[in-house]
């Protein structure tokens, strides 16, 4: 039996791709091992989105090739976004690799492993989760129809392609049967879901179906796009259903000039109107966004406008990137490049402001009780770690809960009520479980 190690880099969409591949391999009796040195075949599922991600992917490839040099019987397969984007260059520059594949190239990978009948079916029925089983990603579509100036994704993953509601409901039921309590919907643009298949936005219809799966308790959607955001989803969030009132909507900037340069389909007015609508309908809603600092053309005045907007809106959660100059993107040809040091300084200023906002918000929760999903237990520290509805795994805040004797039966995947006793910028602390 061949032993295979898979290294997954990049976003949650890559995580799902690796989980699908793992399921295909295990169904064919391959053994998936945790340590690369124990494997016969190393598969690197790369990210090629921005410069830092590309560097990380190249580093992982060279580490795999170093193991191959020590043991020439090992094979190294490279797959994912980096190879989809730069396949010819990688073939030329890294001839030591045994095979190179694009994204979701499961059939070709199986054939390269020697499978005579490598037709891929039951992709999602056989998917093997790598996340804790109580919290699972559901990839509802692939690709993107937008042409944002800074983004290479459409060139890597192609046009938007929605999966059918029937296939998504079937996969969600399987995930729930296997222990999923929280379902996290991911895509490049969740707002667009269904337009290509059904001729109209269908995300709310999909969510209605998913909310009827008994075992699921939380449903969370990531990567809303502000253009054509389906406002009726707010009604679904507000009716006490399983859809948590949490909006992850990357706006990238707020300056009118920068929104135009970035080729976003929004204006400052439309974005502000949308946020006001969200908070008016759902005062307790959690708002998360992502911003880019140092995009070509960004002046101090543009940055100051963005900085003030962050102070005014007071996002619950905020992520930032500095601009990465990517070839074959519209922004690559733009003049007025921003010095990377300036971009990093602006990022630092923005995140310092967000830390203050986060601490202020977290302090306001002291003394209050929250339903919390337990993610893990630390036996050395005698603490549980969990999340409120405001927090997606890996990217948001955590709740740290100190246990006593009566709490020892609690396990990851349980929902509990906690009372907040203390707070820091990115963590809430509970000394007991109610």
C-alpha positions as CSV (number, residue, x, y, z in Angstrom):
1,X,0.0,0.0,0.0
2,X,1.4,3.4,-1.0
3,X,1.7,6.0,1.7
4,X,0.8,9.6,0.8
5,X,1.3,12.8,2.5
6,X,-0.6,15.9,1.4
7,X,0.5,19.4,2.3
8,X,-2.3,22.0,1.9
9,X,-1.5,25.7,1.6
10,X,-3.7,28.7,1.1
11,X,-7.4,29.2,1.8
12,X,-10.3,27.1,3.0
13,X,-11.2,26.3,-0.6
14,X,-7.8,24.5,-1.0
15,X,-8.6,22.7,2.3
16,X,-11.8,21.3,0.7
17,X,-9.9,20.3,-2.5
18,X,-7.4,18.3,-0.4
19,X,-10.2,16.7,1.6
20,X,-11.9,15.5,-1.6
21,X,-8.5,14.2,-2.9
22,X,-7.9,12.4,0.4
23,X,-11.3,10.7,0.2
24,X,-10.5,9.5,-3.3
25,X,-7.1,8.1,-2.3
26,X,-8.4,6.4,0.8
27,X,-11.3,4.8,-1.1
28,X,-8.6,3.2,-3.3
29,X,-6.7,1.9,-0.3
30,X,-3.9,4.4,-0.2
31,X,-2.7,5.3,3.3
32,X,-2.6,9.0,4.2
33,X,0.3,9.8,6.6
34,X,0.9,12.8,8.8
35,X,4.7,13.0,8.4
36,X,6.1,13.7,4.9
37,X,9.2,11.6,5.6
38,X,7.0,8.5,6.1
39,X,5.4,8.8,2.7
40,X,6.0,7.3,-0.7
41,X,4.4,10.2,-2.5
42,X,4.3,13.8,-1.4
43,X,1.5,16.0,-2.8
44,X,1.9,19.7,-2.4
45,X,-1.5,21.5,-2.9
46,X,-0.2,25.0,-3.5
47,X,-1.5,28.6,-3.3
48,X,-0.6,31.1,-5.9
49,X,-2.8,34.1,-4.9
50,X,-0.2,36.6,-3.7
51,X,3.6,36.8,-3.5
52,X,3.8,35.6,0.1
53,X,1.7,32.6,-0.7
54,X,3.8,31.8,-3.7
55,X,6.9,31.9,-1.6
56,X,5.4,29.6,1.0
57,X,4.4,27.2,-1.8
58,X,7.9,27.2,-3.4
59,X,9.4,26.6,0.1
60,X,7.1,23.6,0.6
61,X,8.0,22.2,-2.8
62,X,11.8,22.5,-2.1
63,X,11.3,20.8,1.3
64,X,9.6,17.9,-0.4
65,X,12.3,17.7,-3.0
66,X,14.9,17.6,-0.3
67,X,13.2,14.5,1.1
68,X,13.2,13.0,-2.4
69,X,16.9,13.7,-2.7
70,X,17.5,11.7,0.5
71,X,15.2,8.9,-0.7
72,X,15.0,8.9,-4.5
73,X,12.2,6.3,-4.4
74,X,9.9,9.1,-3.2
75,X,7.7,10.9,-5.7
76,X,6.8,14.6,-5.5
77,X,3.5,15.8,-7.1
78,X,2.7,19.5,-7.2
79,X,-0.9,20.7,-7.6
80,X,-3.2,23.6,-6.9
81,X,-3.3,27.3,-7.7
82,X,0.4,27.9,-8.2
83,X,0.7,25.2,-10.8
84,X,-2.5,26.2,-12.5
85,X,-1.1,29.7,-12.9
86,X,2.5,28.9,-13.7
87,X,2.6,25.3,-15.0
88,X,5.0,25.9,-17.8
89,X,7.4,27.9,-15.7
90,X,7.4,25.3,-12.9
91,X,7.9,22.4,-15.4
92,X,11.0,24.3,-16.6
93,X,12.4,25.5,-13.3
94,X,11.6,22.4,-11.2
95,X,12.3,19.4,-13.4
96,X,12.8,17.2,-10.3
97,X,9.1,17.2,-9.7
98,X,7.5,13.9,-10.8
99,X,4.2,15.3,-11.9
100,X,2.5,18.7,-12.0
101,X,-1.3,19.3,-11.9
102,X,-3.8,22.1,-11.8
103,X,-6.6,22.7,-9.4
104,X,-9.2,19.9,-8.8
105,X,-7.2,17.6,-11.1
106,X,-8.2,14.5,-9.2
107,X,-8.4,12.1,-12.2
108,X,-4.9,13.0,-13.4
109,X,-3.4,12.6,-10.0
110,X,-5.0,9.1,-9.7
111,X,-3.7,8.1,-13.1
112,X,-0.2,9.3,-12.2
113,X,-0.4,7.0,-9.2
114,X,-1.0,4.1,-11.5
115,X,-4.7,3.8,-11.2
116,X,-5.9,2.2,-14.5
117,X,-9.5,3.2,-14.0
118,X,-9.2,6.7,-12.6
119,X,-12.7,8.1,-13.3
120,X,-13.6,10.3,-10.4
121,X,-17.1,10.0,-9.0
122,X,-18.8,10.4,-5.6
123,X,-16.4,13.3,-4.9
124,X,-18.2,14.7,-2.0
125,X,-19.6,11.5,-0.7
126,X,-16.1,10.2,-0.2
127,X,-14.6,13.5,1.1
128,X,-12.5,13.1,4.3
129,X,-12.6,16.0,6.7
130,X,-9.3,17.5,7.9
131,X,-11.0,20.0,10.2
132,X,-12.6,19.0,13.5
133,X,-15.7,17.1,12.5
134,X,-18.1,19.4,14.3
135,X,-17.1,22.3,11.9
136,X,-17.0,21.7,8.2
137,X,-16.6,23.8,5.1
138,X,-19.0,23.5,2.2
139,X,-17.7,24.8,-1.1
140,X,-20.8,26.1,-3.0
141,X,-19.1,27.3,-6.2
142,X,-15.8,27.6,-8.0
143,X,-14.3,30.5,-9.9
144,X,-15.3,34.2,-10.1
145,X,-16.9,36.5,-12.7
146,X,-15.5,39.7,-11.3
147,X,-12.4,41.4,-12.7
148,X,-11.0,43.2,-9.7
149,X,-7.7,44.9,-10.6
150,X,-5.6,43.3,-8.0
151,X,-6.9,39.7,-8.2
152,X,-5.5,36.7,-10.1
153,X,-8.2,34.2,-9.1
154,X,-10.3,34.4,-12.2
155,X,-7.3,33.6,-14.3
156,X,-6.5,30.7,-12.0
157,X,-9.9,29.2,-11.2
158,X,-11.9,30.4,-14.1
159,X,-15.5,31.7,-14.4
160,X,-18.0,31.3,-11.6
161,X,-19.5,27.8,-11.5
162,X,-22.2,27.0,-8.9
163,X,-22.9,23.6,-7.7
164,X,-26.5,22.4,-7.7
165,X,-28.7,22.9,-4.6
166,X,-29.4,19.1,-4.6
167,X,-25.7,18.2,-4.5
168,X,-25.0,20.7,-1.7
169,X,-27.9,19.6,0.4
170,X,-26.8,15.9,-0.1
171,X,-23.2,16.7,1.0
172,X,-24.4,18.8,4.0
173,X,-26.6,15.9,5.2
174,X,-23.6,13.6,5.0
175,X,-21.4,16.1,6.9
176,X,-24.1,16.4,9.5
177,X,-24.4,12.6,9.9
178,X,-20.7,12.5,10.4
179,X,-20.9,15.0,13.3
180,X,-20.9,18.5,11.8
181,X,-22.7,21.0,14.0
182,X,-21.4,24.1,12.1
183,X,-21.5,24.4,8.4
184,X,-19.4,27.1,6.8
185,X,-20.2,28.0,3.2
186,X,-17.3,29.2,1.1
187,X,-16.8,30.4,-2.5
188,X,-15.1,33.3,-4.3
189,X,-18.4,35.2,-4.3
190,X,-21.2,33.9,-2.2
191,X,-23.6,36.7,-3.4
192,X,-23.4,35.4,-6.9
193,X,-24.4,31.8,-6.1
194,X,-26.9,30.3,-8.5
195,X,-27.0,32.9,-11.2
196,X,-25.2,30.7,-13.7
197,X,-27.3,27.7,-13.0
198,X,-30.8,29.1,-12.2
199,X,-30.7,32.5,-13.8
200,X,-31.0,34.3,-10.5
201,X,-29.5,34.6,-7.1
202,X,-30.2,31.4,-5.2
203,X,-28.2,31.6,-2.1
204,X,-31.2,32.3,0.2
205,X,-33.0,29.3,-1.4
206,X,-30.0,27.1,-0.7
207,X,-29.8,28.4,2.9
208,X,-33.5,27.7,3.4
209,X,-32.8,24.0,2.5
210,X,-29.7,23.8,4.7
211,X,-31.5,25.2,7.7
212,X,-33.9,22.2,7.5
213,X,-31.1,19.7,8.3
214,X,-31.8,18.7,11.9
215,X,-28.3,18.0,13.1
216,X,-26.9,21.4,12.0
217,X,-27.0,24.1,14.6
218,X,-25.0,26.9,13.1
219,X,-24.7,27.9,9.4
220,X,-22.1,30.5,8.5
221,X,-21.4,32.1,5.1
222,X,-18.0,33.5,4.1
223,X,-17.0,35.7,1.2
224,X,-20.1,37.8,0.5
225,X,-19.5,40.3,-2.3
226,X,-21.1,43.7,-1.7
227,X,-22.3,44.2,-5.3
228,X,-25.8,42.6,-5.5
229,X,-25.7,41.5,-1.9
230,X,-29.0,39.6,-1.3
231,X,-30.5,41.7,1.4
232,X,-33.3,39.1,2.0
233,X,-30.7,37.0,3.7
234,X,-30.9,39.4,6.6
235,X,-34.5,38.3,7.2
236,X,-33.3,34.7,7.3
237,X,-30.6,35.6,9.9
238,X,-33.2,37.5,12.0
239,X,-35.9,34.8,12.2
240,X,-34.1,32.7,14.9
241,X,-33.1,30.1,12.3
242,X,-29.7,28.4,12.1
243,X,-28.1,31.0,10.0
244,X,-25.9,33.0,12.3
245,X,-26.0,36.8,12.0
246,X,-22.4,37.1,10.8
247,X,-21.4,38.9,7.6
248,X,-17.9,38.3,6.1
249,X,-17.8,40.8,3.2
250,X,-14.5,42.0,1.9
251,X,-14.8,45.6,0.7
252,X,-11.1,46.1,0.1
253,X,-11.3,50.0,0.4
254,X,-13.8,52.8,0.8
255,X,-12.2,55.7,-1.2
256,X,-14.3,56.3,-4.3
257,X,-11.1,56.7,-6.3
258,X,-9.6,53.5,-5.0
259,X,-12.8,51.5,-5.6
260,X,-12.7,52.6,-9.2
261,X,-9.0,51.8,-9.6
262,X,-9.6,48.4,-8.0
263,X,-12.5,47.8,-10.4
264,X,-14.9,47.1,-7.7
265,X,-18.6,47.4,-8.6
266,X,-19.4,49.5,-5.5
267,X,-19.3,53.1,-4.2
268,X,-18.7,54.5,-0.8
269,X,-22.4,55.3,-0.6
270,X,-23.6,51.9,-1.6
271,X,-21.3,50.2,0.9
272,X,-22.3,52.5,3.8
273,X,-25.9,52.1,2.9
274,X,-25.6,48.3,3.1
275,X,-23.8,48.4,6.5
276,X,-26.5,50.7,7.9
277,X,-29.2,48.4,6.6
278,X,-27.5,45.4,8.2
279,X,-27.2,47.1,11.6
280,X,-30.7,48.6,11.5
281,X,-32.2,45.2,10.8
282,X,-30.0,43.2,13.1
283,X,-28.4,45.4,15.8
284,X,-26.3,42.5,17.2
285,X,-24.9,41.4,13.8
286,X,-21.2,40.7,13.6
287,X,-19.5,42.5,10.7
288,X,-16.2,41.3,9.2
289,X,-14.3,42.7,6.3
290,X,-10.9,42.5,4.6
291,X,-8.9,45.5,3.2
292,X,-6.0,46.0,0.9
293,X,-3.3,48.6,1.8
294,X,-0.9,50.1,-0.7
295,X,-2.8,49.3,-3.9
296,X,-1.4,51.4,-6.9
297,X,-2.8,54.9,-6.7
298,X,-3.5,54.9,-3.0
299,X,-2.5,58.3,-1.5
300,X,-2.3,59.4,2.1
301,X,-5.6,61.1,1.6
302,X,-7.2,57.8,0.4
303,X,-5.7,56.0,3.4
304,X,-6.9,58.6,5.9
305,X,-10.4,58.2,4.5
306,X,-10.2,54.5,4.9
307,X,-8.8,54.8,8.4
308,X,-11.6,57.2,9.5
309,X,-14.2,54.8,8.0
310,X,-12.8,52.0,10.1
311,X,-13.1,54.2,13.2
312,X,-16.7,55.1,12.3
313,X,-18.0,51.6,11.4
314,X,-16.2,49.8,14.1
315,X,-16.1,46.4,12.5
316,X,-16.3,43.4,14.8
317,X,-13.6,41.6,12.9
318,X,-11.1,42.9,10.4
319,X,-8.4,41.4,8.2
320,X,-5.8,43.3,6.1
321,X,-3.4,42.6,3.3
322,X,-0.7,44.7,1.7
323,X,-1.0,44.9,-2.0
324,X,0.9,42.2,-4.0
325,X,1.9,43.2,-7.5
326,X,0.7,40.2,-9.5
327,X,1.4,39.7,-13.2
328,X,-1.5,39.3,-15.6
329,X,-3.8,41.4,-13.4
330,X,-5.0,44.9,-14.4
331,X,-3.3,46.5,-11.4
332,X,0.1,45.2,-12.5
333,X,0.0,47.8,-15.3
334,X,-1.1,50.7,-13.2
335,X,1.2,53.6,-12.4
336,X,1.7,55.2,-9.0
337,X,2.9,52.1,-7.2
338,X,3.1,52.5,-3.4
339,X,6.3,51.7,-1.6
340,X,5.8,48.4,0.2
341,X,7.2,49.9,3.4
342,X,4.6,52.6,3.2
343,X,1.9,49.9,2.7
344,X,3.1,48.0,5.7
345,X,3.1,51.1,7.8
346,X,-0.5,51.9,6.8
347,X,-1.4,48.3,7.6
348,X,0.1,48.6,11.0
349,X,-1.7,51.8,11.8
350,X,-5.0,50.3,10.7
351,X,-4.6,47.1,12.8
352,X,-3.6,49.1,15.8
353,X,-6.9,51.0,15.5
354,X,-8.7,47.7,15.0
355,X,-7.1,46.3,18.2
356,X,-8.5,49.2,20.2
357,X,-11.9,48.7,18.6
358,X,-11.8,45.0,19.3
359,X,-10.8,45.5,23.0
360,X,-13.6,48.0,23.5
361,X,-16.1,45.6,22.0
362,X,-14.8,42.6,24.0
363,X,-14.9,44.5,27.3
364,X,-18.5,45.3,26.6
365,X,-19.3,41.6,26.8
366,X,-17.9,41.1,30.3
367,X,-20.7,39.9,32.5
368,X,-22.8,38.7,29.6
369,X,-23.6,35.1,28.6
370,X,-23.1,33.6,25.2
371,X,-23.8,30.3,23.5
372,X,-20.3,28.9,22.6
373,X,-19.2,26.1,20.4
374,X,-16.3,24.2,22.0
375,X,-13.4,23.6,19.5
376,X,-10.7,22.0,21.7
377,X,-9.5,21.1,25.2
378,X,-6.0,21.8,26.5
379,X,-5.2,19.2,29.2
380,X,-2.0,21.1,30.3
381,X,-3.8,24.4,30.8
382,X,-7.1,22.9,32.0
383,X,-9.0,25.1,29.5
384,X,-11.5,24.7,26.7
385,X,-11.3,26.9,23.6
386,X,-14.5,27.8,21.8
387,X,-16.2,30.4,19.6
388,X,-19.4,32.5,19.7
389,X,-21.5,33.1,16.7
390,X,-19.3,36.1,16.0
391,X,-16.3,34.0,15.2
392,X,-15.3,31.8,12.3
393,X,-12.6,29.2,12.9
394,X,-8.9,30.2,12.4
395,X,-9.6,33.8,11.5
396,X,-11.6,35.3,14.4
397,X,-11.6,35.6,18.2
398,X,-11.8,32.8,20.7
399,X,-13.4,32.1,24.1
400,X,-11.1,30.6,26.7
401,X,-12.9,28.7,29.4
402,X,-11.4,27.5,32.6
403,X,-12.9,24.2,33.8
404,X,-13.8,22.7,37.2
405,X,-14.9,19.2,38.2
406,X,-18.4,19.4,36.8
407,X,-17.2,20.4,33.4
408,X,-15.1,17.3,32.6
409,X,-17.8,15.7,30.5
410,X,-17.8,18.6,27.9
411,X,-16.1,17.7,24.6
412,X,-15.3,19.5,21.3
413,X,-18.5,19.9,19.3
414,X,-20.6,20.7,22.3
415,X,-22.6,23.9,22.6
416,X,-22.5,25.5,26.1
417,X,-23.5,28.7,27.7
418,X,-20.6,30.7,29.1
419,X,-20.4,33.9,31.2
420,X,-17.6,36.3,30.2
421,X,-15.4,37.3,33.1
422,X,-12.5,39.1,31.3
423,X,-11.3,40.1,27.9
424,X,-8.3,41.0,25.8
425,X,-8.1,42.4,22.2
426,X,-8.8,39.0,20.6
427,X,-10.0,36.7,23.3
428,X,-12.8,36.4,25.8
429,X,-12.2,34.6,29.1
430,X,-14.8,32.7,31.1
431,X,-14.0,31.3,34.5
432,X,-17.0,29.0,34.6
433,X,-19.6,27.4,32.4
434,X,-23.2,28.1,33.3
